[in-house]
Amino acid sequence: MVEQSETHLPCHVLEDADDTEIGLAENVMRVAMHPADQFIAFNALAEAGTPAEDIAARFGVTALFVKQRLKLARVSPALFETYREGGMTLDRLMAFTLVEDHAEQNRVWEALPTWNRNPSTIRRALTAESVPATDRRVILVGLDRYEDAGGNVQRDLFDDRNQGYLTDPILLDELVQERLEQEATALTEAGWAWAKTIADIDHSALSEFTRCYPETVALSEADQSVLDAATEAYDTLLEKHDGEPEDEAIRVEIDRLSDEIDRLTALQQHWSDEVKARHGCIVGLEWDGSLRVVEGLAERQDEPETATPANDTQATDDSGDPPAPHAKLSPKLNAELIAHRTAAIRAELLERPDLALKVTVHRLALASFYAQGSRSCLALRAESDDLKRHGDSVAANQGLTTMKEARDRWRLRLPAEAPALWDWLLSQEQDTCLELLAYLTASAIEPAWSGDPAQRHVDQLAETLALDMTQYWQADPATFFGKVTKATILDAVRESVSPEAAENLARLKKDALIQHAVDRMTGKGWLPKPLRKLENPDKAFAT
């Protein structure tokens, strides 16, 4: 019989250690526990006073990881238990961390249909009454100012791209008004007779006033030389890179030149004390969250309708002749405008199920009976061209918003699983099927570029819909003026206002010209050629 030797194993008795920490370490390092147990354990350590950074250091994870798990542990107990039992996925539980109100979390979960409880839908429901941090009002006021005033921000720890949602829109609007009034006070202190605050300075707001413009005074020889050089360099870079350079260094240089042009151009504009004493200003918000100030205004009952700009006789160029027309648009801008038109056609067709049926039949008949010739602008497939890729301003088109809202509504109405769709369709009234057909058909309308065989069809469709692009697009720095040359801007003013107006603005530098063009053209309904109605549809469609 062989005598066995004794084997000694090290054993540490931790009499004063934290049972929760020991259990957590044991399970994390050896056998994986259910994630819910980990969340609860982290939360127990935090409630015992252990900072998140210390918990992270002990278990070899980041502090953000710990904070995220603490958020998950503090979701409504009912929802947390649903997750533990497998009735909810982790990404859905993450979505509920946006708010701390357990009752609101439970309400949203119960209100959403079982087939539409995806994380994005949950987040939308939880933030329906909140304001995203990207809102122009937030940009004006500043997130720090809002929080210093006691405003709360919902932040998504699981999305580092999201800046949060402001939960007190009333406070935000008060801070915006306060900021606008500060600017208005500064203007009256600078000598203006009055200053009003109007958050959205649109055509209806401006129509209540007549307006004069500042005198243009000469710069010193040195300043004029610098301004001419900066303007030439600015225009050259924009035209060379089609208004949107990819190189960061070039973008920085364009911004620097723009600031220099603005600074020197401002020196050319002079308001006399007499004009200020008889006129006022309105202060509002630009689309990008910056302040907009419109000066030189007089209420219509106080000044004749025929009041003329203060500098009408001084803003002509050296020759006295307006610049020659130059209406050429870059291929990129042309594609962007056509994308705007396509978005509008989709939104209009959405409201015409009867016409959507004919568009679809037209597409199928062309494929079945006509080998060559005309082509439909309908792509008969379950796909939709992302029009936003054609230009940065297209995302703001109301047509895309309308289509997105329609898609959200259909997602709520349709079955969650594909196998159930056929039976669902058979159970629906014809009107419901036609409405769905209208959405699907509208979604598949494609842009038709110049020379495309489908261009004739998209023009016919626009004519049938009586498409009014002024309801979907207007010229502003983002959609048009910032992407074309000075000559093209002056052509637009010449067409929409008058040749005299274009002549008066001819000597302004580009940034100043853009602002004057926006002010003069607001409400005129001007459209560039790619967005206009056909002048003679019968003749165009006859060929």
C-alpha positions as CSV (number, residue, x, y, z in Angstrom):
1,M,0.0,0.0,0.0
2,V,1.4,3.3,-1.1
3,E,1.3,6.0,1.4
4,Q,-0.2,9.2,-0.1
5,S,1.4,12.5,0.7
6,E,-0.7,15.4,1.9
7,T,-1.4,18.3,-0.5
8,H,-1.7,21.7,1.0
9,L,-3.8,24.4,-0.8
10,P,-3.7,28.0,0.1
11,C,-6.9,29.3,1.7
12,H,-7.6,32.9,2.7
13,V,-10.4,33.7,5.2
14,L,-11.7,37.2,4.6
15,E,-13.5,38.0,7.8
16,D,-14.0,41.7,7.3
17,A,-14.5,41.7,3.5
18,D,-17.7,42.9,1.7
19,D,-19.8,39.8,0.8
20,T,-21.2,41.6,-2.2
21,E,-17.8,42.4,-3.6
22,I,-16.5,38.9,-3.0
23,G,-19.5,37.3,-4.7
24,L,-19.3,39.7,-7.6
25,A,-15.5,39.1,-8.1
26,E,-16.0,35.3,-7.9
27,N,-18.7,35.3,-10.5
28,V,-17.1,37.8,-12.9
29,M,-13.8,36.0,-12.8
30,R,-15.0,32.4,-12.9
31,V,-18.6,31.7,-13.9
32,A,-20.6,34.3,-15.9
33,M,-23.6,35.5,-14.0
34,H,-26.8,36.8,-15.5
35,P,-26.1,40.5,-16.5
36,A,-29.0,41.6,-14.3
37,D,-27.1,40.2,-11.3
38,Q,-24.0,42.1,-12.2
39,F,-26.0,45.4,-12.5
40,I,-27.6,44.8,-9.0
41,A,-24.2,44.0,-7.5
42,F,-22.6,47.1,-8.9
43,N,-25.5,49.2,-7.7
44,A,-25.2,47.7,-4.1
45,L,-21.5,48.7,-4.1
46,A,-22.4,52.2,-5.2
47,E,-25.2,52.6,-2.6
48,A,-22.7,51.5,0.0
49,G,-20.6,54.5,-0.9
50,T,-18.0,53.1,-3.3
51,P,-17.3,55.5,-6.2
52,A,-17.8,54.3,-9.7
53,E,-14.1,54.8,-10.5
54,D,-13.1,52.5,-7.6
55,I,-15.6,49.9,-8.7
56,A,-14.2,50.1,-12.2
57,A,-10.6,49.7,-10.9
58,R,-11.4,46.7,-8.8
59,F,-13.0,44.7,-11.7
60,G,-10.9,45.9,-14.6
61,V,-13.6,47.8,-16.5
62,T,-14.0,51.5,-17.3
63,A,-15.9,54.0,-15.1
64,L,-18.3,54.5,-18.0
65,F,-19.1,50.8,-18.1
66,V,-19.9,51.0,-14.3
67,K,-22.1,54.1,-14.7
68,Q,-24.0,52.4,-17.5
69,R,-24.7,49.4,-15.4
70,L,-25.8,51.5,-12.5
71,K,-28.3,53.2,-14.8
72,L,-29.6,49.8,-15.9
73,A,-30.0,48.7,-12.3
74,R,-32.2,51.7,-11.6
75,V,-34.7,51.1,-14.3
76,S,-38.3,50.4,-13.1
77,P,-38.3,47.2,-11.0
78,A,-41.1,45.8,-13.1
79,L,-39.2,46.3,-16.4
80,F,-36.0,45.1,-14.8
81,E,-37.7,41.9,-13.8
82,T,-39.1,41.5,-17.3
83,Y,-35.6,41.8,-18.6
84,R,-34.3,39.2,-16.2
85,E,-37.0,36.8,-17.2
86,G,-36.2,37.2,-20.9
87,G,-39.2,39.3,-21.8
88,M,-37.1,42.3,-22.9
89,T,-33.7,42.6,-24.6
90,L,-30.8,44.5,-23.2
91,D,-30.9,47.2,-25.9
92,R,-34.5,47.9,-24.9
93,L,-33.6,48.1,-21.3
94,M,-30.9,50.6,-22.2
95,A,-33.4,52.8,-24.0
96,F,-35.4,53.2,-20.7
97,T,-32.4,54.7,-18.9
98,L,-33.2,58.0,-20.7
99,V,-35.6,58.9,-18.0
100,E,-35.7,58.1,-14.2
101,D,-39.4,58.2,-13.7
102,H,-40.5,54.6,-13.2
103,A,-44.1,55.4,-13.8
104,E,-43.3,56.9,-17.2
105,Q,-41.1,54.0,-18.1
106,N,-43.9,51.5,-17.3
107,R,-46.5,53.7,-19.1
108,V,-44.4,53.7,-22.3
109,W,-43.7,50.0,-22.2
110,E,-47.4,49.1,-21.7
111,A,-48.6,51.7,-24.3
112,L,-46.4,50.4,-27.2
113,P,-47.7,47.4,-29.1
114,T,-45.7,44.3,-28.6
115,W,-44.5,44.2,-32.2
116,N,-43.2,47.8,-32.0
117,R,-41.1,47.9,-28.8
118,N,-37.8,48.5,-30.5
119,P,-35.2,50.8,-28.8
120,S,-35.7,53.7,-31.2
121,T,-39.4,53.7,-30.7
122,I,-39.0,53.6,-26.9
123,R,-36.5,56.5,-27.0
124,R,-38.9,58.6,-29.2
125,A,-41.8,57.9,-26.8
126,L,-39.7,58.9,-23.8
127,T,-38.5,62.2,-25.3
128,A,-41.7,63.2,-27.1
129,E,-42.1,66.3,-24.9
130,S,-38.3,67.2,-24.8
131,V,-36.1,69.3,-27.0
132,P,-33.0,67.8,-28.6
133,A,-29.7,69.6,-27.7
134,T,-29.3,70.2,-31.5
135,D,-32.3,72.6,-31.5
136,R,-31.4,76.1,-32.7
137,R,-32.7,77.6,-29.4
138,V,-30.3,75.5,-27.4
139,I,-27.4,76.5,-29.7
140,L,-28.3,80.2,-29.1
141,V,-28.7,80.0,-25.3
142,G,-26.0,77.3,-24.7
143,L,-26.5,74.1,-22.8
144,D,-24.5,75.3,-19.8
145,R,-26.7,78.4,-19.4
146,Y,-29.8,76.2,-19.5
147,E,-28.4,73.9,-16.8
148,D,-27.2,76.8,-14.7
149,A,-30.8,78.1,-14.7
150,G,-32.0,74.8,-13.3
151,G,-32.9,73.0,-16.5
152,N,-32.7,69.3,-16.6
153,V,-31.0,67.3,-19.5
154,Q,-31.8,63.7,-20.2
155,R,-28.5,62.1,-21.4
156,D,-28.2,58.7,-23.0
157,L,-25.1,57.0,-21.5
158,F,-25.3,54.4,-24.2
159,D,-25.0,56.8,-27.2
160,D,-21.9,59.0,-27.1
161,R,-23.1,60.9,-30.2
162,N,-26.2,62.1,-28.4
163,Q,-25.9,65.4,-26.6
164,G,-29.1,64.9,-24.7
165,Y,-32.7,66.1,-24.5
166,L,-33.9,69.2,-22.6
167,T,-36.9,68.5,-20.5
168,D,-38.0,72.0,-19.7
169,P,-39.0,73.7,-23.0
170,I,-40.7,76.6,-21.1
171,L,-37.5,77.5,-19.4
172,L,-35.6,77.2,-22.6
173,D,-38.0,79.6,-24.3
174,E,-37.7,82.0,-21.4
175,L,-33.9,82.0,-21.8
176,V,-34.2,82.5,-25.6
177,Q,-36.4,85.5,-25.0
178,E,-34.0,86.9,-22.4
179,R,-31.1,86.6,-24.9
180,L,-33.1,88.3,-27.6
181,E,-34.1,91.1,-25.3
182,Q,-30.4,91.6,-24.3
183,E,-29.6,92.2,-28.0
184,A,-32.6,94.5,-28.4
185,T,-31.5,96.6,-25.4
186,A,-28.0,96.9,-26.9
187,L,-29.5,98.1,-30.2
188,T,-31.5,100.8,-28.5
189,E,-28.5,101.9,-26.5
190,A,-26.6,102.2,-29.8
191,G,-29.1,104.8,-31.0
192,W,-32.0,102.9,-32.7
193,A,-35.4,104.3,-31.9
194,W,-36.8,100.9,-31.0
195,A,-36.0,97.2,-31.1
196,K,-38.5,94.3,-31.0
197,T,-37.9,90.6,-30.5
198,I,-39.5,88.1,-33.0
199,A,-38.1,84.6,-32.7
200,D,-39.0,83.7,-36.3
201,I,-38.4,86.5,-38.7
202,D,-40.3,85.4,-41.8
203,H,-42.0,87.2,-44.6
204,S,-45.2,87.9,-42.7
205,A,-43.1,89.5,-39.9
206,L,-41.1,91.7,-42.3
207,S,-44.3,92.7,-44.3
208,E,-45.4,94.8,-41.4
209,F,-42.5,97.2,-42.0
210,T,-40.8,99.3,-44.6
211,R,-37.1,99.2,-44.7
212,C,-34.1,101.4,-45.6
213,Y,-30.5,100.3,-46.0
214,P,-27.2,101.8,-44.7
215,E,-25.1,104.1,-46.7
216,T,-22.0,102.6,-48.2
217,V,-18.9,104.5,-47.3
218,A,-15.5,104.1,-48.8
219,L,-12.8,102.1,-46.9
220,S,-9.3,103.3,-46.5
221,E,-7.0,102.4,-49.3
222,A,-5.3,99.8,-47.2
223,D,-8.6,98.2,-46.0
224,Q,-9.9,98.1,-49.5
225,S,-6.8,96.4,-50.8
226,V,-7.2,93.7,-48.1
227,L,-10.9,93.3,-48.8
228,D,-10.4,92.9,-52.5
229,A,-7.7,90.3,-52.0
230,A,-9.7,88.3,-49.4
231,T,-12.8,88.4,-51.7
232,E,-10.9,87.1,-54.7
233,A,-9.3,84.3,-52.7
234,Y,-12.7,83.4,-51.1
235,D,-14.6,83.2,-54.4
236,T,-11.7,81.3,-56.1
237,L,-11.7,78.6,-53.3
238,L,-15.5,78.2,-53.3
239,E,-15.7,77.8,-57.1
240,K,-12.7,75.5,-57.3
241,H,-14.1,73.2,-54.6
242,D,-17.8,73.5,-55.6
243,G,-18.7,75.2,-52.3
244,E,-17.9,72.2,-50.2
245,P,-14.2,71.4,-49.9
246,E,-13.3,68.1,-48.3
247,D,-9.9,69.3,-47.0
248,E,-10.2,70.6,-43.5
249,A,-7.3,73.1,-44.0
250,I,-9.2,74.6,-47.0
251,R,-12.4,74.8,-45.0
252,V,-10.6,76.6,-42.2
253,E,-9.1,79.1,-44.7
254,I,-12.5,79.7,-46.3
255,D,-13.9,80.5,-42.8
256,R,-11.0,82.8,-42.0
257,L,-11.5,84.7,-45.3
258,S,-15.2,84.9,-44.7
259,D,-14.7,86.4,-41.3
260,E,-12.2,88.9,-42.7
261,I,-14.7,89.9,-45.5
262,D,-17.5,90.3,-42.9
263,R,-15.3,92.5,-40.7
264,L,-14.3,94.8,-43.5
265,T,-17.7,94.8,-45.2
266,A,-19.3,95.9,-42.0
267,L,-17.0,99.0,-42.0
268,Q,-18.6,100.0,-45.3
269,Q,-22.1,100.1,-43.9
270,H,-22.9,103.3,-42.1
271,W,-26.2,104.2,-40.3
272,S,-26.5,107.9,-39.6
273,D,-27.8,109.1,-36.3
274,E,-30.8,110.7,-38.0
275,V,-31.8,107.4,-39.7
276,K,-31.4,105.5,-36.4
277,A,-33.6,108.0,-34.6
278,R,-36.5,107.3,-37.0
279,H,-36.1,103.6,-37.5
280,G,-35.8,100.5,-35.4
281,C,-34.7,96.8,-35.5
282,I,-36.1,93.4,-35.0
283,V,-34.1,90.6,-33.4
284,G,-34.7,86.9,-34.0
285,L,-33.2,83.5,-34.6
286,E,-31.4,82.2,-37.6
287,W,-31.8,78.6,-38.8
288,D,-28.4,77.7,-37.3
289,G,-29.0,79.1,-33.9
290,S,-27.2,82.4,-34.4
291,L,-28.9,85.8,-33.8
292,R,-30.5,87.6,-36.7
293,V,-30.8,91.4,-36.6
294,V,-32.8,93.3,-39.2
295,E,-32.1,97.0,-39.0
296,G,-33.6,100.1,-40.6
297,L,-37.3,99.3,-40.2
298,A,-40.3,101.6,-39.9
299,E,-43.8,100.5,-39.2
300,R,-45.9,100.9,-42.4
301,Q,-48.4,103.4,-40.8
302,D,-45.4,105.6,-39.9
303,E,-43.8,105.7,-43.3
304,P,-45.0,105.8,-46.9
305,E,-45.2,102.5,-48.8
306,T,-42.9,103.9,-51.5
307,A,-39.9,104.5,-49.1
308,T,-36.7,103.8,-51.0
309,P,-33.4,102.4,-49.7
310,A,-31.0,105.0,-48.3
311,N,-28.3,103.9,-50.7
312,D,-30.2,103.4,-53.9
313,T,-28.0,105.8,-55.9
314,Q,-24.8,104.7,-54.4
315,A,-24.7,100.9,-54.9
316,T,-24.0,100.7,-58.7
317,D,-20.8,99.3,-60.1
318,D,-18.2,101.6,-61.8
319,S,-19.7,101.1,-65.2
320,G,-23.2,101.8,-64.2
321,D,-24.4,98.6,-65.8
322,P,-25.6,95.5,-64.0
323,P,-23.5,92.4,-64.3
324,A,-24.3,90.1,-67.2
325,P,-26.6,87.2,-66.4
326,H,-24.8,84.1,-65.2
327,A,-27.3,81.4,-64.3
328,K,-25.2,78.3,-64.6
329,L,-25.5,76.0,-61.5
330,S,-22.9,73.5,-60.5
331,P,-23.8,69.8,-61.2
332,K,-23.8,69.2,-57.4
333,L,-26.3,72.0,-56.7
334,N,-28.4,70.9,-59.6
335,A,-28.6,67.4,-58.2
336,E,-29.5,68.8,-54.8
337,L,-32.3,70.9,-56.2
338,I,-33.7,67.9,-58.1
339,A,-33.6,65.9,-54.9
340,H,-35.7,68.6,-53.2
341,R,-38.2,68.4,-56.0
342,T,-38.3,64.6,-55.8
343,A,-38.9,64.8,-52.0
344,A,-41.8,67.1,-52.7
345,I,-43.4,64.9,-55.3
346,R,-43.2,61.9,-52.9
347,A,-45.0,63.9,-50.2
348,E,-47.7,65.1,-52.7
349,L,-48.2,61.6,-54.2
350,L,-48.7,60.2,-50.7
351,E,-52.0,62.1,-50.5
352,R,-53.2,60.8,-53.9
353,P,-53.8,57.0,-53.7
354,D,-55.8,57.2,-56.9
355,L,-52.8,58.7,-58.8
356,A,-50.4,56.3,-57.1
357,L,-52.4,53.4,-58.6
358,K,-52.1,54.9,-62.1
359,V,-48.3,55.6,-61.6
360,T,-47.8,51.9,-60.7
361,V,-49.9,50.6,-63.6
362,H,-48.1,53.0,-65.9
363,R,-44.8,51.5,-64.8
364,L,-45.9,47.9,-65.2
365,A,-47.5,48.7,-68.6
366,L,-44.3,50.3,-69.9
367,A,-42.3,47.2,-68.9
368,S,-44.8,44.8,-70.5
369,F,-45.8,46.6,-73.7
370,Y,-43.1,49.1,-74.6
371,A,-39.6,47.9,-75.4
372,Q,-38.1,51.3,-75.8
373,G,-39.0,55.0,-75.5
374,S,-40.4,56.7,-72.4
375,R,-39.4,55.5,-69.0
376,S,-41.2,55.8,-65.7
377,C,-39.7,57.7,-62.8
378,L,-41.0,54.9,-60.5
379,A,-38.5,52.4,-59.4
380,L,-40.8,49.4,-58.8
381,R,-39.0,47.8,-55.9
382,A,-39.2,47.8,-52.2
383,E,-36.4,50.4,-51.9
384,S,-36.2,54.1,-51.6
385,D,-33.3,56.3,-52.8
386,D,-31.9,58.3,-49.8
387,L,-32.3,61.8,-51.2
388,K,-30.3,63.3,-48.3
389,R,-27.1,62.0,-50.0
390,H,-27.6,64.5,-52.9
391,G,-27.1,67.6,-50.7
392,D,-26.8,68.8,-47.1
393,S,-29.9,70.9,-47.3
394,V,-32.2,68.1,-48.4
395,A,-32.6,66.7,-44.9
396,A,-34.6,69.7,-43.9
397,N,-37.1,69.3,-46.8
398,Q,-40.7,69.1,-45.5
399,G,-41.4,66.3,-48.0
400,L,-38.9,64.0,-46.3
401,T,-40.4,64.8,-42.9
402,T,-43.9,64.0,-44.3
403,M,-42.7,60.7,-45.6
404,K,-40.9,59.8,-42.4
405,E,-44.1,60.5,-40.4
406,A,-46.1,58.3,-42.8
407,R,-43.6,55.5,-42.4
408,D,-43.8,55.7,-38.6
409,R,-47.6,55.5,-38.8
410,W,-47.5,52.4,-41.1
411,R,-44.9,50.7,-38.9
412,L,-47.5,51.0,-36.0
413,R,-50.3,49.6,-38.2
414,L,-48.6,46.7,-40.0
415,P,-48.0,43.3,-38.5
416,A,-44.6,42.8,-36.8
417,E,-43.7,39.7,-38.8
418,A,-43.6,39.2,-42.5
419,P,-45.6,36.0,-42.6
420,A,-48.6,37.8,-41.1
421,L,-48.7,40.5,-43.8
422,W,-50.7,38.6,-46.5
423,D,-53.5,37.7,-44.1
424,W,-53.5,41.2,-42.8
425,L,-53.9,42.7,-46.3
426,L,-56.7,40.4,-47.1
427,S,-58.6,41.6,-44.0
428,Q,-58.3,45.3,-44.9
429,E,-60.7,47.6,-46.8
430,Q,-59.6,48.7,-50.3
431,D,-59.1,52.3,-49.0
432,T,-56.4,51.0,-46.6
433,C,-54.6,49.1,-49.3
434,L,-54.7,52.1,-51.6
435,E,-53.3,54.3,-48.9
436,L,-50.5,51.8,-48.3
437,L,-49.9,51.7,-52.1
438,A,-49.7,55.4,-52.2
439,Y,-46.9,55.4,-49.5
440,L,-45.0,52.6,-51.2
441,T,-45.3,54.2,-54.6
442,A,-44.3,57.6,-53.4
443,S,-41.3,56.2,-51.6
444,A,-40.0,54.7,-54.8
445,I,-40.1,57.8,-56.9
446,E,-36.6,58.5,-58.2
447,P,-34.8,61.7,-59.1
448,A,-34.6,62.2,-62.9
449,W,-31.5,64.0,-63.9
450,S,-31.0,66.1,-67.1
451,G,-31.1,63.8,-70.1
452,D,-32.7,60.9,-68.2
453,P,-35.5,59.2,-70.2
454,A,-37.6,59.4,-67.0
455,Q,-37.4,63.2,-66.9
456,R,-40.5,63.7,-69.1
457,H,-42.5,61.4,-66.8
458,V,-41.4,63.2,-63.6
459,D,-42.4,66.5,-65.2
460,Q,-45.8,65.0,-66.1
461,L,-46.2,63.8,-62.6
462,A,-45.4,67.2,-61.1
463,E,-47.8,68.8,-63.5
464,T,-50.6,66.4,-62.6
465,L,-50.0,67.0,-58.9
466,A,-50.0,70.8,-59.4
467,L,-46.7,70.7,-57.5
468,D,-45.9,74.0,-55.8
469,M,-42.2,73.9,-54.8
470,T,-42.5,77.1,-52.8
471,Q,-44.2,75.0,-50.1
472,Y,-41.1,72.8,-49.9
473,W,-38.1,75.0,-50.7
474,Q,-36.9,78.6,-50.4
475,A,-33.6,80.2,-51.3
476,D,-31.4,80.8,-48.2
477,P,-27.7,80.5,-47.5
478,A,-27.9,76.7,-46.8
479,T,-30.0,75.8,-49.8
480,F,-28.7,78.1,-52.5
481,F,-26.9,81.4,-51.9
482,G,-23.9,79.9,-50.2
483,K,-23.4,77.5,-53.1
484,V,-23.4,79.8,-56.1
485,T,-21.4,82.8,-57.4
486,K,-22.2,86.4,-56.8
487,A,-23.4,86.7,-60.4
488,T,-26.0,84.0,-59.9
489,I,-27.2,85.6,-56.7
490,L,-27.7,88.9,-58.6
491,D,-29.6,87.1,-61.3
492,A,-32.0,85.7,-58.7
493,V,-32.5,89.2,-57.2
494,R,-33.0,90.6,-60.8
495,E,-35.7,88.0,-61.5
496,S,-37.5,88.0,-58.2
497,V,-37.3,91.7,-57.2
498,S,-36.2,94.0,-60.0
499,P,-33.2,94.9,-62.2
500,E,-32.8,98.0,-60.1
501,A,-32.5,96.0,-56.9
502,A,-29.8,93.8,-58.4
503,E,-28.0,96.9,-59.6
504,N,-28.1,98.4,-56.1
505,L,-26.5,95.3,-54.6
506,A,-23.9,94.8,-57.2
507,R,-21.0,96.3,-55.3
508,L,-21.6,94.4,-52.1
509,K,-19.2,91.6,-51.1
510,K,-20.6,88.1,-51.1
511,D,-21.6,87.7,-47.5
512,A,-23.3,91.0,-47.3
513,L,-24.9,90.4,-50.7
514,I,-26.4,87.0,-49.4
515,Q,-28.0,88.7,-46.4
516,H,-29.5,91.5,-48.5
517,A,-30.7,88.9,-51.1
518,V,-32.4,86.9,-48.4
519,D,-34.1,89.9,-47.0
520,R,-35.3,91.2,-50.4
521,M,-36.4,87.9,-51.8
522,T,-38.3,86.5,-48.7
523,G,-41.8,85.8,-49.7
524,K,-41.3,86.4,-53.4
525,G,-41.6,82.7,-54.3
526,W,-38.6,82.6,-56.5
527,L,-37.3,79.2,-57.6
528,P,-34.2,78.2,-59.6
529,K,-34.9,76.6,-63.0
530,P,-34.7,72.9,-61.8
531,L,-37.6,73.6,-59.4
532,R,-39.9,75.7,-61.7
533,K,-43.1,74.6,-63.3
534,L,-42.9,74.0,-67.1
535,E,-43.8,77.1,-68.9
536,N,-45.7,75.2,-71.7
537,P,-46.5,71.7,-70.5
538,D,-48.6,70.9,-73.6
539,K,-45.7,71.6,-75.9
540,A,-43.2,69.8,-73.7
541,F,-45.3,66.6,-73.4
542,A,-46.2,66.6,-77.1
543,T,-42.6,65.8,-78.1
